[in-house]
Amino acid sequence: MSWADFQYEIYLNGLTGTVPRLPTDLTRLEELATARLGPGPVGYVAGSAGDGSTARANRAALERHRIVPRMLRDVRERDLSVELFGRTLPAPVALAPVGVLSILHPDAEPAAARAAAARGIPYVLSSASSTPMEQVAEAMGEGERWFQLYWPKDVEVARSFLRRAAAAGYTALVVTLDTPLLSWRPRDLDQAYLPFLHGVGTANYFSDPAFRAGLAKPVEEDPNAAVMHFVSMFADPGKTWPDLAFLRENWDGPIVLKGILHPDDARAAADAGMDGVVVSNHGGRQVAGAIAAADALPAVADAVADRLTVLFDSGVRTGADIAKALALGASGVLVGRPYAYGLALDGGPGVDHVIRCLLAELDLTLALSGHATPRTLTRADLSEADTRGV
């Protein structure tokens, strides 16, 4: 069985009058989720910094790169597997950290984690999840899981998070660097909507012994005070490169820095002994007018791909987008909003649908472009379209 066989499963189901519950064109999911959800939740997931220019640039950059198919290459047997951080994975894809998933569906993070585990791809749990990390780990059994850290001011809370994540079987640490402050996000501001102020997305904090030790009263007795304590220590704009030593001292596994866009920052990560970087602009959610992640990827890969693992996210909506990112120098791709929309529309089965669609399209895109494995993709397989005057 190949990932591409999902299309034949769909066609065969059609013989009995069954069609997919969700579109197979994943670019349609945002519109459907917008119609289903309230303006606060959908704005929080779909919204971007400022006027949305960075999110649009992410999509435009991926669109600008065009795949150049090659003919008469043997692609009968394909292998999408990759090795990341010493582990063999069935495909070069992971589910990106997306916080507060309970605002989209009551099954929240455990549903997404189970879907990822069922297909063998990593699930990256956000620090700002609606479900404690231990419960998510239990939900996905032996599935590959990574933990994303929003690095708090409170050193004891940070240390406690790392200990808990390691004990719960999270194998890699993904440290988001691009959110030392929340950006100016008009869709959230216009609704005055920040779920954390309602105690949503705080499950890892409210269940943490170091966090609770800093409260005058238990969370249950004074939830408002707990929320304010969370807000005061959620992120730290004073962190600098030397502070990375703390992570290495308190985490034994791979450490990946997320939010890298400049090759000099990638080199600094390698010099600091990190194991990987994610080329990302947070899906356009942090800096309006920023460089598109796909435009930043080649220079970062050129700078450090021989020293550490380069991953990619921001703007990915299709299997073809994944193929392009791999050709531009990524070893793996994190996908965020599409699975969040799938969760919003159909819970865990919706997430599974998104995973299968992405990997089927990736498999077919590779085969029809003359590749039996993503490892043979290079920039020579892309052509950059001239969009001037468009």
LOLUM-364806 format. One record per atom (N, C-alpha, C): x, y negated, z. Coordinates in steps of 0.05 Angstrom, whole numbers, plus 32768, in hexadecimal, padded with zeros to 4 digits. Layout:
<rs>
XYZ...
</rs>
This chain:
<rs>
80118018800080008000800080117FE78000800A7FD47FF080187FBA7FEF80047FA57FF9800F7F8E80007FFE7F7880097FEB7F707FF27FF47F737FD97FE37F6B7FC37FCA7F7C7FC07FCA7F947FCC7FB37FA67FC97F9A7F9A7FD67F9D7F857FE67F867F797FF27F727F6F7FDD7F7D7F677FC57F6A7F5E7FB17F597F757FA67F657F8D7FA47F557FA47F9B7F407FAC7FB07F477FAA7FC97F347FAF7FDE7F1C7F9D7FDB7F217F837FD67F0B7F707FD27EFA7F787FBA7F077F7E7FA47EF87F857F8C7EE87F9F7F907EF37FB37F9E7EE47FCC7FA27ECD7FC77FB57ED07FB67FC97EBA7FAF7FDA7EA37FA27FCB7EAB7F947FB57E977F877FA57E847F9A7F977E8C7FB47F947E7B7FC87F887E627FCD7F997E647FC87FB27E4D7FCC7FC47E407FB17FCB7E487F9C7FBD7E3C7F827FC17E497F727FD77E607F7A7FE17E6D7F6D7FF77E827F597FED7E807F417FF57E947F2D7FEE7EA27F2380077EB97F1780057EC77F0D801D7EB67EF9802C7EB87EFA80477EA97EE780587EB57ECB80567ECF7EC880507EDB7EAF804C7EE87EAD80317EEC7E9580267EF87E92800C7F147E9E800B7F1C7EA87FF47F387EB17FF17F4A7E9A7FE77F3E7E847FDF7F4D7E6B7FDA7F4F7E5D7FF57F657E6080037F677E56801E7F677E3880207F6B7E2A800A7F6A7E0D800A7F4D7E03800F7F3A7E15800D7F1E7E0D80127F167E0F80307F277E1A80407F1F7E20805C7F1C7E06806C7F2C7DF280677F2A7DDA80777F0F7DCD80737F057DCC805B7EEB7DC080567ED57DCF80647ED77DEA80647EC27DFA80717EC47DF7808F7EDC7DF6809A7EDF7DF280B77ED57DD680BF7EDA7DC280AE7ED07DA780B47EB27DA780B77EA47DB680A67E877DB780A77E7D7DC780C07E8E7DD980CA7E867DEA80E07E8B7DDD80FB7EA17DCF80FE7EAB7DC581177EA27DA8811C7EA47DA081357E9F7D84813C7EB67D7381337EB27D5881317EC77D4781277EE07D4681397EDD7D4A81537EF47D4B81657F067D6281607EFC7D7B81617F0E7D92815C7F197D9381407F097D8E812C7F147D9081117F287D79810C7F237D6281177F367D4C81147F517D5281227F4F7D6081397F687D6681477F797D7981377F6D7D8D812A7F7C7DA1811B7F847D9680FF7F727D8980F27F777D8080D67F847D6580D47F837D5580EA7F8D7D3A80E97FAB7D3880E77FB47D2080E17FD17D1B80DD7FD87D0080E97FF17CFA80E97FFB7CE180F37FF47CCB80DF7FED7CB380EA7FE97C9C80DA7FD37CA080C47FDA7C9980AC7FC77C9B80967FC77CB680887FD67CC980947FD77CE480887FEB7CE780717FFC7CD3806D800E7CD4805680217CEB8057802A7CF2806F803E7D08807180317D23806A80197D278074800B7D40806D80067D42804F7FFF7D2C80437FFB7D2C802580167D318017802B7D25802280467D298016804E7D47801780477D54802D804D7D71803080417D81801980277D7B8014801A7D8A7FFF80257D827FE3802A7D697FE080347D5F7FC680507D6C7FC080617D6E7FD4807B7D797FD0807A7D967FC780687DA57FD480657DC17FCD80597DC47FB180467DB27FAB803A7DB37F90804E7DAB7F7B80607D997F8180747D8F7F6D80877DA57F64808D7DB77F77809F7DCE7F70808E7DE37F6280967DEA7F4A80877DFD7F3A80977E177F36808A7E2D7F3880977E477F35809B7E4D7F1880B27E587F1180B97E5F7EF680BA7E7E7EF480A47E8B7EEB80A37EA87EEA80B87EB37ED680C37ECA7EDD80D57ED97ECC80C97EF47EC580CE7EFD7EAC80C17F147EA180D37F2D7EA080C57F447E9C80D37F5E7E9880E77F647EAE80DE7F617EC780ED7F697EDE80DC7F7E7EED80E97F937EF780DB7FA87F0480D17FA07F1F80B77F9C7F2180AA7F947F3A80957FA87F4380987FC17F3A80847FD57F4280847FDA7F60809B7FDB7F6C809D7FDF7F8980A87FC67F9680997FBA7FA880A17FA17FB480A47FA47FD280B67F957FDC80BC7F957FF980BE7F78800380AA7F70801280AA7F54801C80B87F52803780C27F67804280CE7F67805C80E67F55805E80EA7F4A807681027F39807B810C7F3F809781257F37809C812F7F3980B781337F1E80C381257F1880D981287EFF80E6812F7F04810381457EF8810C814E7EFA812781517F168131815C7F27811E81627F428125814A7F55812481337F4C811B811C7F5D811981127F5E80FD810A7F7680F480FF7F7980D980E17F7480DA80D87F6280C980BC7F5B80C780B17F6280AC80987F6980AA808D7F728090808A7F5C807B808C7F43808380897F2D807080977F14807C809F7F01806B80AD7EE9807680997ED4808080867EDC809080717EC98098806B7ECE80B680667EB880C4805D7EB980E080467EA480E380367EA980F780217E9580FE802D7E80810F802C7E67810680387E508114802A7E4A812E80387E3D8141802B7E35815A80167E1F81557FFD7E25815C7FE77E12815B7FDA7E1281767FD97DFC81847FCF7DFA819F7FB17DF981A07FA67DFA81B87F8A7DF681BF7F767E0481AC7F7B7E1D81A57F6A7E2B81917F4E7E30819B7F4A7E2D81B57F2E7E3081BF7F1B7E1B81B57F267E0481AC7F147DF081A17F097DF981857F157E0E817A7F0D7E1881607EFB7E3181627F017E4281767EF27E5B81797EF77E6581957EE27E7081A27EE67E7981BE7EFA7E8F81C17EFF7E9F81AC7F137EB481AE7F307EAA81AE7F337E9281A47F4C7E8281A67F657E92819F7F7B7E8D81AE7F957E9881A87F967EB781A77F897EC581B97F8A7EE281B87F807EED819E7F6C7EE181917F627EEB81787F777EE781627F847ED081617F987ECC814D7FB07EDE81527FB77EE2816B7FCE7EF381717FC97F10816A7FB17F1A816F7FAA7F3581677FAA7F3981497FA17F25813A7FA17F27811D7FBE7F2881137FCF7F18811E7FEB7F1981157FF87F34811C7FF37F3E81347FFE7F57813C7FF57F6E812B7FDC7F6D81237FD17F8281127FDE7F8480F77FE87F6E80ED7FF67F6D80D380147F6D80D6801E7F6D80EF803B7F7080F3804B7F5680F1803D7F3F80F0804C7F2680ED804D7F17810880617F07810C80647EFA8126804E7EE5812B80477EE3814480357ECE814D80447EBB815F80447EA1815A80527E8E816A803E7E80817C803F7E858196802C7E7A81A880357E5E81B180227E4B81AF80287E3081B880287E2D81D6803A7E1D81E080397E1581FD801D7E0A820480117DFC81F17FF77DEF81F67FE07E0181EE7FE27E1B81F47FCD7E2E81EE7FB67E2C82027F9F7E3681F97F887E37820B7F887E4F821C7F9B7E6182187F9C7E7B82267FB87E7F82317FBB7E87824A7FD67E8C82547FE67E9F824480007E9B824380127EAB823180107EC88237800D7ED08251800C7EEC82587FF37EFA824C7FDC7EEC824C7FC47EF782407FC67EFB82227FD37EE882157FD87EEA81F87FEA7F0181F27FFF7F05820280117F1B81FE80027F3682017FF17F3782157FE27F50821A7FD07F5582027FC47F4081F77FB17F4481E07FBE7F4F81C87FD87F4981C47FE57F5281AB7FF77F6B81AF7FF77F7681C780057F8F81CB80237F8D81C4802C7F9E81B280487F9E81AB804F7F8B8194803B7F7B818C80407F69817580567F55817B80647F4D8165807A7F3A8167806F7F1F816F807A7F14818480707EFA818D80887EE8819580857ECE818D80987EBA819480897EA481A580987E9781B5808C7E8281C680967E6681BE80847E5481BA808A7E3981B3808A7E2881CC809F7E1881D080A27E0881E880A07DEA81E1808C7DDD81ED808D7DC081F0809D7DBB820980B57DAF820680C87DAE821B80C07D99823080B77DA2824880AC7D8E825B80C27D80826A80BA7D6A827780CC7D5B828880D57D6B82A080C27D7A82AB80C77D8882C480D87DA182BE80F17DA182C781047DB682C080FB7DD182CC80ED7DD082E380E47DE982EF80CD7DF682DF80BC7DE582D480A67DEF82C380B27DFB82AA80C67DED829E80D37DF8828680DF7E13828C80EE7E1582A280FB7E2E82A980E67E4482AE80D07E3D82BB80BB7E5082C080AF7E5A82A780A97E488294809E7E50827A80B07E64826C80CA7E5F826C80DD7E71825F80DD7E8C826C80DD7E8D828680DD7EA6829580C37EB6828F80AD7EA8828F80937EB5828A80927EC0826D809B7EB0825A809B7EB9823E80AC7ED2823A80C47ED2824680D67EE9824380C97F01825080BD7EFE826780B17F15827580997F208266808B7F0F825780747F178247807B7F21822B80957F248225809D7F30820C809F7F1E81F480A07F0481F980A57EF281E280C37EF381DC80C97EF881C280E57EFE81BC80F57EE781B280E87ED281A780F67EBA819D80EA7EA281AA80FA7E8D81AE80F17E7481B980F17E5F81A380DA7E53819D80D87E3E818980D37E23819780E77E12819780E67DF981A680DF7DE2819380C77DD6819780BE7DC0818680CB7DA6819080DB7D9A817E80E97D82818580DC7D68817C80C97D6A816A80BE7D52815D80A67D46816B80A07D4F818480897D45819280907D3C81AE80A57D2A81B180AA7D1F81CC80957D0C81D480857D0281C1806E7CF181C680597CF981B280407CF581B8802B7CF881A5802B7CE1819180277CE7817880277CD38163800D7CC48163800C7CAF81527FF37CA0814D7FE27CB0813A7FCC7CBC81457FBB7CCE81357F9F7CC381347F997CB4811E7F7F7CA6811D7F667CB881207F677CD181157F4F7CE181177F497CE881347F5E7CED81437F597CF281607F527CD9816F7F5F7CC381687F5A7CAA81767F3E7CA081707F357CA381587F1A7C9981517F047CA881607F0A7CC181687EF77CD181777EFD7CD081957F137CC2819C7F1D7CC281B87F1F7CDF81C27F2B7CF081B17F2A7D0D81B77F477D1881BB7F4C7D2081D47F667D2D81DA7F5F7D4481ED7F5F7D5D81E27F547D7381F27F627D78820D7F7C7D70820E7F8B7D7582277F7E7D66823F7F737D4F82397F677D3F824F7F4E7D4D825A7F447D61824C7F2D7D7182557F367D8B82617F517D8E82647F5C7DA7826E7F5C7DBE825A7F5B7DB782417F5D7DCB822B7F797DCA821F7F857DE2821C7FA07DE382127FB57DE182287FAB7DE482417FBD7DE282587FC07DFD82677FB77E12825B7FB67E2C826A7FD17E3582747FE67E32826380017E3A826C800A7E2A828480037E108285800B7DFF829A7FFB7E0482B47FE17E0582B17FD07E0982C97FD47E2482D67FDF7E3782C77FE47E5282D280017E5582DB80117E4082D9802E7E4282DE80347E3B82FB80437E4C830980487E47832580597E2D832A806C7E278318807B7E0F831B806A7DF6831780587DF7830480467DE182FF80347DDD831780287DF3832080157DF1833780237DE88350803D7DEE8353804C7DE5836A804E7DC6836C804B7DB98355804D7D9C835480337D8E8359801E7D9D835F80037D9183647FFE7D8E83817FF07D7983897FE87D7683A57FD27D8983AC7FC07D8F83997FAA7DA2839D7FAA7DB683867FA07DCE838A7F9E7DE283747F8F7DD7835D7F957DE183457F877DD8832D7F697DD983307F607DEF833C7F437DF3833E7F357DDF83507F447DD383637F387DC083757F397DA3836A7F4D7D9E83597F507D83834E7F5A7D8583327F497D8D831F7F527D9183047F5B7D7782F67F4F7D6082FE7F577D4782F27F747D4082F97F7C7D4583127F977D40831A7FAA7D53830B7FA27D6B83077FB27D7E82F87FB67D7582DB7FA17D6B82CF7FA47D6082B47FB77D4982B37FB67D3782C67FC87D2082C67FE57D2882CB7FE87D3D82DB80037D4782E0800E7D5382C67FFD7D6182B880057D6D829D800D7D56828A7FFD7D41828880037D2B8276801D7D1E827D80237D1C8297803C7D0E829F80557D1E829980537D388295806B7D478291806B7D58827880577D55826680547D66824E806D7D65823D80787D4E8237808F7D4B822580A27D37823080BA7D37822580CF7D26823080DF7D18821980D97CFE821480E77CF081FE81047CEA8205810D7CF2821D81297CED8224813C7D04821E81327D1A821381437D31820D81577D2A81F7816F7D3581F981847D3181E481927D4C81DF81A37D4D81CB81B07D6681C381BE7D7581DA81CC7D6881EC81D97D77820281C57D87821381AB7D7E821481987D8C822481927DA8821A81997DAE820181957DC981F681A37DDE820781B87DD7821581C67DEA822681B37DF7823A81A07DE88244818C7DF28257817D7E0A824B81757E07823281667E1D822581777E36822381907E33821A81A17E4A821781A77E57823281A87E47824781AD7E52826281947E62826D817D7E5B826281647E67826D81557E78825A81607E7E824381537E8F822F81677EA1822281647EBB822381777ECE821981747ED481FB815C7ECF81F081577ED681D4815D7EC081C181547EC381A881587EAE8194814A7E94819B81567E7E8194814B7E63819981497E55817E81317E4B8177812C7E3E815E81227E228163812E7E0E815681257DF3815981127DEB814380FB7DE2814A80E67DDC813780E37DBD813480E27DB4811B80DF7D97811680F87D8B810981097D9C80FF81227D9380F2811D7D8B80D581267D7380CE81227D6880B3813C7D5D80A781507D5880B781697D4D80AE817F7D6280B081907D64809B81A57D79809D81B87D7480B481BD7D5B80BC81CF7D5780D381C37D6280ED81A87D6080F0819C7D6C8107819D7D8A8106819B7D9580EE819E7DB280EC81BB7DBB80F381CF7DAB80EB81EA7DB280F281EE7DB0811081E27D9B811D81E37D98813981D77DB0814881C17DBB813D81B57DD3814881C87DEB814781D47DEE813081E77E04812D81FF7E00814082097DE8814282207DE2815482197DE8817181FF7DE5817881F67DE9819381F07E06819981F57E17818681F17E34818A81D47E3D818781C47E2E817981A87E37817481A87E4C815F81927E5B815D81917E71814A81817E6B813181717E56813281617E4F811B81557E34811D814B7E2A8106813C7E11810581237E1680F5810F7E0680FB80F77E0580EA80F67DE980DD80F97DE980C380F67DD080B480D87DC980B480D17DB380C280B57DAE80C780B27D9080CE809C7D8580C580947D6A80D0807A7D6C80DF80757D8380EB805E7D8880FC80447D8680EB80467D8E80D2802F7D8D80C180257D7180BB80377D5D80BE80307D4180BA80237D3480D280257D4180E980167D37810080267D24811280407D20810C80507D10811F805A7CF5811380647CF580FB806F7CDC80F080627CD780D580527CC280D380477CBA80BA805D7CAF80A8805C7CB6808F80717CAC807C808A7CBC807D808A7CD3808B80A37CE4808D80A77CF3807380C07CFD807080C77D0E805A80B67D28805A80AE7D31804380A07D4A804180B27D61804980A87D74805880B87D8A806280C57D99804B80B77D9E803580C27DAD801F80D97D9D801180D87D83801380EE7D73800781067D73801981027D77803381187D78804681267D94804681177DA8803F81207DC48042813A7DCA8034813E7DC3801A81577DCB800C81707DC1801A81707DA8802281887D9C802E818E7DAA8049817A7DB08058817E7DBE807281897DDA806D817D7DE8805981877E03805381A47E02804A81AA7DEF803981C67DED802F81D97DE8804781D07DD9805B81E27DD2807181E77DE8808481D27DF9808981D67E0C809F81CC7E29809A81C37E2F808381B87E4A807E81CD7E60808381E67E59808181FB7E6C808682027E6F80A381F57E5E80B481FB7E5F80D181E37E6680E281CB7E6080D881B47E6780E8819C7E6C80D581867E7580E1816E7E7C80D1815E7E6280CC81577E5E80B381467E4780AC812A7E5080A681177E4680B680FB7E4B80B180EE7E3180A880D47E3380A080C77E1C809480AA7E1C809C809F7E0480A180827E0180A2807B7DE4809980617DDF809780567DC58090804C7DC4807380327DC5807180257DC38056801F7DDD804980267DF3805580227E0E804880047E1580497FF97E1B80327FDD7E2380307FD97E3D80207FED7E4580117FE97E5C7FFE80027E6E7FFF7FFE7E867FF380157E987FF080297E8C7FDD80207E7E7FC980337E717FB680447E5C7FC580387E4D7FD880487E3A7FE8805E7E497FF880577E608002806B7E70801180827E777FFF807C7E807FE680917E887FD380A37E707FCD80977E597FCA80A77E417FC480B97E3A7FDB80AF7E3B7FF480C07E35800B80D77E49800D80D37E62800780E87E75800780FD7E6F7FF280F47E677FDA81067E607FC581167E477FCB810B7E367FDB81197E1D7FE3812D7E217FF9812E7E39800581427E3F8018813A7E498033811F7E4C803781167E57805181187E768051811D7E808069811D7E9D806C81027EA7807580F27E96807F80D77E9D808880C67E84808A80AC7E87808A80997E71808980847E74809F807F7E5E80AE806A7E5D80C280527E5080B6803B7E5D80BA80217E5380AF800F7E4B80C680047E3380C67FF47E2980DC7FD77E2480D67FD17E0E80C97FB57E0680C67FA47E1B80B97FAD7E2980A47F9B7E3D80977F907E5180AA7FA17E5C80BC7F967E7080CE7F857E6480E47F8B7E4A80EB7F797E3D80FE7F5D7E3980F37F5C7E3280D97F417E3080CC7F347E4B80CA7F437E6080C47F387E7B80C37F2C7E8380DE7F3A7E7C80F47F307E81810F7F177E7281147F167E59810C7EFE7E4981117EE67E5481037EEA7E5F80EB7ED47E6880DB7ECA7E8480E17EDD7E9680EA7ED67EB280ED7EE67EC081037EF07EB281167EFE7EBE812C7F167ECF81227F1C7EE581317F337EF681297F327F00810D7F1B7F0A81037F197F1280E77F207EFC80D47F1A7EE380DB7F217ECD80C97F3F7EC980C87F4D7ECD80DE7F6A7ECB80DE7F767EE280CE7F6B7EFA80D17F757F1080C17F717F0C80A37F5A7F00809C7F547EFA80807F6A7EE780757F717ED380847F857EBF807B7FA07ECD80787FA87EDD808B7FC17EEB80897FC27EFD80707FAD7F0C806C7FAD7F1F80557FAC7F10803A7F9D7EFA80397F9D7EEA80217FB97EDE801B7FC57ED3802F7FE07EC7802B7FF47EDB80217FF47EF3802E80097F07802780027F14800D7FE97F1880077FE27F237FEC7FEA7F107FD67FE47EF67FDA7FEC7EE37FC6800A7EE07FC380187EE17FDA80367EE07FDA80407EF87FCA80367F107FD0803F7F287FC3803B7F267FA580237F1D7F9D801D7F1B7F80802D7F057F7380317EEF7F8180417ED97F76805E7EE27F7080697EF17F8380847EFB7F8080857F0E7F6880737F217F6780737F357F5280707F287F36805C7F177F3480577F0A7F1A806C7EF67F12807E7EEF7F2580947EDD7F1F80AE7EEC7F1B80AC7F077F1D80C47F187F1880D47F1F7F3080C87F1F7F4880D77F257F6080CA7F3C7F6F80DA7F4F7F7680D17F667F8680D57F617FA480E37F4C7FAB80E97F457FC780ED7F277FC980E57F1B7FDF80EA7EFE7FE281077EF77FE381187F0A7FE881357F057FEB81427EFD7FD181357F017FBB81417EF97FA181387EDD7F9881277ED17FA7811E7EB67F9F81347EA17FA481387E907F91814B7E797F94813E7E607F88814C7E4A7F8B81427E317F7F81417E327F6181507E447F55814F7E487F3881347E527F2F81247E5D7F41810A7E677F3A80F47E517F3C80FD7E397F4180EA7E237F4280F27E0D7F2E80DE7DFE7F2580E27DE77F1580D37DD07F2380DF7DB97F2480D27DA27F3180C47D927F1D80A97D907F2080987D827F0E809D7D647F10809B7D567EFA809D7D397EFA80827D2D7EFE807E7D227F1680637D177F1D80627CF97F1A80767CED7F0E80767CD07F0B805E7CC87EF880507CB47F0180397CAA7EF180207CBA7EF580217CD07F0580097CE07F0A7FF87CD37F1F
</rs>
